[in-house]
Each structure stands twice: as C-alpha cells, then as structure tokens.
Amino acid sequence: MVQNRAMPVRIATAADRDSLQRLINEAFVVERFIKKGGSDRLDAAGRDMDRFLALGTFLLLEENDAPAGCVYLEPRGEACYLGLLSVATDRQGTGVGRSLCQAAETWAKEKGCVRMTLRVVSPRREQLISFYRNLGYEERGVQNYAPELVAEMQVPGHFILMEKQI
C-alpha cells in the first residue's frame, strides 16, 4: 500500500481491472465531445486497459470499498509518466485527485524517478492546467496528436506537456 497523509492508496491488481475501466470511463465522460462518435476513453473490449496494465501501474484510492479514484503510472528512465487521473464524479473536488498525485510522486520516487511528466489535451486546457499548476507542474511544450488519434478527433487540438521535479 502506498501511504499518503490524506487518504490511503494502494497498487491496483488484475482483480481491479473492470472497476478501473468503469471509473476511468466515468471520469473521462467530459472528454467525449473531443472524439468522433463521443466514445469512451477506454475501449469496451478492454484492449486499452490490457495495454495499460501490461506497461505500467495503477494506484487506486477506495472509500467504503468502492473506487474513488485512480491514476496510471509508467516509469520512463528518470521520469515517470502520470496519466488517466480519474476521480469518481461524486468525489471530484474533495481532494481525491490531489491525494492520488501525492501518492504517485511517492511511488515514482521509490522507483528512482526524479520527475513526473503528463499530457493534457488542449481542448480541456481551461479545466486542467490550473489544477496541475497548483500541484507544482509547469508547461514544457506541446506535442501533436499521433496521426491515428487525429483521425479519431472531432475537435482539433494537441497535447500540452507538463513536468514537475520530485
């Protein structure tokens, strides 16, 4: 279990797969307007989730035996990529996201990482950049969507790259 001062967070297991997928798709429903057809963030067949579980680690915060939030972590040398920060809609604005980010930094340090990186989709800039800035992240540039992602997008955009020394 990864401890943090605010809320207990644990490493998710294969048994958490379906509840993680539901939580992520619920949290990312606000991004459906970006994609053609308004599809979920993770595909229904589970291929996306399988790929994430094979490459990285999810931290899971539970309250009353129900998932309240999760975050995906993938060490990449001295950096650790943070993605899919997801908070149950009834828990947003209560500190779950902040607690998960703190736990993610602790976990990454334990893995030998010295910085965290993440990407924000530009159509959600207004909602997300200030949240991450308040956690100490700074903008480090932009990255174009991969061609296969551009083909899925209804709203043009790019990734905003952010980073934090830990």
C-alpha positions as CSV (number, residue, x, y, z in Angstrom):
1,M,0.0,0.0,0.0
2,V,1.3,3.5,-0.9
3,Q,0.6,5.7,2.1
4,N,0.0,9.4,1.9
5,R,-1.1,11.8,4.6
6,A,-4.5,12.4,3.3
7,M,-6.0,9.2,2.1
8,P,-4.8,5.5,1.8
9,V,-3.9,4.5,-1.8
10,R,-3.0,1.0,-2.9
11,I,-1.5,-0.6,-6.0
12,A,-4.3,-1.9,-8.2
13,T,-4.3,-5.6,-9.1
14,A,-5.7,-7.6,-12.1
15,A,-8.8,-8.1,-10.0
16,D,-9.4,-4.4,-10.1
17,R,-9.4,-4.3,-13.9
18,D,-13.1,-3.9,-14.6
19,S,-13.7,-1.4,-11.8
20,L,-10.8,0.7,-13.0
21,Q,-12.1,0.7,-16.6
22,R,-15.6,1.8,-15.3
23,L,-14.1,4.5,-13.1
24,I,-11.8,5.9,-15.9
25,N,-14.6,5.9,-18.5
26,E,-17.0,7.6,-16.0
27,A,-14.4,10.3,-15.1
28,F,-13.5,10.9,-18.8
29,V,-17.1,11.3,-20.0
30,V,-16.4,15.1,-20.0
31,E,-14.0,14.5,-22.9
32,R,-16.5,12.7,-25.2
33,F,-17.1,15.9,-27.1
34,I,-13.5,15.7,-28.4
35,K,-13.8,12.3,-30.1
36,K,-15.9,11.4,-33.2
37,G,-18.9,9.4,-32.0
38,G,-18.4,10.5,-28.4
39,S,-16.9,7.2,-27.4
40,D,-15.4,6.2,-24.0
41,R,-11.8,6.9,-23.1
42,L,-11.1,3.2,-22.9
43,D,-12.5,0.8,-25.5
44,A,-15.3,-1.6,-24.4
45,A,-13.4,-4.7,-25.5
46,G,-10.7,-3.9,-22.9
47,R,-7.7,-3.7,-25.3
48,D,-6.7,-0.2,-23.9
49,M,-6.9,-1.4,-20.3
50,D,-4.9,-4.5,-21.1
51,R,-2.2,-2.4,-22.7
52,F,-2.0,0.0,-19.7
53,L,-1.9,-2.9,-17.2
54,A,1.0,-4.5,-19.2
55,L,3.1,-1.3,-19.4
56,G,2.5,0.4,-16.1
57,T,0.9,0.5,-12.7
58,F,-2.4,1.9,-11.4
59,L,-2.8,3.4,-8.0
60,L,-6.3,3.1,-6.6
61,L,-7.9,5.1,-3.8
62,E,-11.0,3.4,-2.4
63,E,-13.6,4.7,0.1
64,N,-16.2,2.4,1.6
65,D,-14.9,-0.4,-0.6
66,A,-15.7,1.5,-3.7
67,P,-13.2,3.1,-6.2
68,A,-13.0,6.8,-5.6
69,G,-10.1,7.5,-7.9
70,C,-7.1,6.1,-9.7
71,V,-4.0,7.2,-11.6
72,Y,-1.8,5.4,-14.1
73,L,2.0,5.5,-13.7
74,E,4.7,4.4,-16.1
75,P,8.4,4.9,-15.3
76,R,10.4,6.0,-18.3
77,G,14.0,6.3,-17.1
78,E,14.4,9.1,-14.7
79,A,10.9,10.3,-15.4
80,C,7.6,8.8,-14.5
81,Y,4.6,9.4,-16.8
82,L,1.3,10.2,-14.9
83,G,-1.9,9.6,-16.9
84,L,-5.6,8.8,-16.7
85,L,-6.0,10.6,-13.4
86,S,-9.6,9.7,-12.7
87,V,-11.9,10.6,-9.8
88,A,-15.5,9.3,-9.4
89,T,-17.9,12.1,-10.3
90,D,-19.4,12.3,-6.8
91,R,-15.8,12.7,-5.3
92,Q,-14.5,15.4,-7.6
93,G,-13.4,18.5,-5.8
94,T,-12.8,16.6,-2.5
95,G,-9.0,16.1,-2.6
96,V,-9.0,12.7,-4.1
97,G,-7.1,13.8,-7.2
98,R,-4.6,15.7,-5.1
99,S,-4.1,12.7,-2.8
100,L,-3.6,10.4,-5.9
101,C,-1.0,12.8,-7.3
102,Q,0.9,12.9,-4.0
103,A,0.9,9.1,-3.8
104,A,2.0,8.9,-7.4
105,E,5.0,11.1,-6.6
106,T,5.9,9.0,-3.6
107,W,5.6,5.8,-5.7
108,A,7.7,7.3,-8.5
109,K,10.5,8.4,-6.1
110,E,10.6,4.8,-4.7
111,K,11.2,3.7,-8.3
112,G,14.1,6.0,-8.7
113,C,12.4,8.7,-10.8
114,V,13.3,12.4,-10.3
115,R,10.5,14.0,-12.2
116,M,6.8,13.4,-13.2
117,T,5.5,14.1,-16.7
118,L,2.0,14.3,-18.0
119,R,0.0,15.4,-21.0
120,V,-3.2,17.5,-21.1
121,V,-5.4,17.6,-24.2
122,S,-5.6,21.2,-25.4
123,P,-9.5,21.3,-25.7
124,R,-9.5,20.8,-21.8
125,R,-6.8,23.3,-21.1
126,E,-9.0,25.6,-19.1
127,Q,-10.2,22.9,-16.8
128,L,-6.9,21.0,-16.2
129,I,-3.8,23.3,-16.5
130,S,-4.6,25.3,-13.3
131,F,-5.2,22.0,-11.3
132,Y,-1.7,20.7,-12.3
133,R,0.0,24.1,-11.8
134,N,-1.4,24.2,-8.3
135,L,0.4,20.8,-7.7
136,G,3.7,22.3,-9.0
137,Y,3.7,21.2,-12.6
138,E,5.0,23.6,-15.3
139,E,4.2,23.6,-19.0
140,R,7.1,22.3,-21.0
141,G,5.8,22.5,-24.6
142,V,3.3,20.9,-26.9
143,Q,3.1,17.6,-28.9
144,N,0.9,16.9,-31.9
145,Y,-1.5,14.1,-31.7
146,A,-0.4,10.9,-33.5
147,P,-2.0,10.6,-36.9
148,E,-4.2,7.7,-35.8
149,L,-5.5,9.9,-32.9
150,V,-6.1,12.9,-35.2
151,A,-8.4,10.6,-37.3
152,E,-10.5,9.9,-34.2
153,M,-10.8,13.5,-33.1
154,Q,-13.8,15.7,-33.7
155,V,-12.2,18.7,-32.0
156,P,-8.8,19.7,-33.3
157,G,-6.0,20.0,-30.7
158,H,-2.7,18.8,-29.4
159,F,-1.2,17.7,-26.1
160,I,0.2,20.2,-23.6
161,L,3.3,18.7,-21.9
162,M,3.8,19.3,-18.2
163,E,6.5,18.3,-15.8
164,K,7.4,18.5,-12.1
165,Q,10.7,17.7,-10.3
166,I,10.0,15.3,-7.4
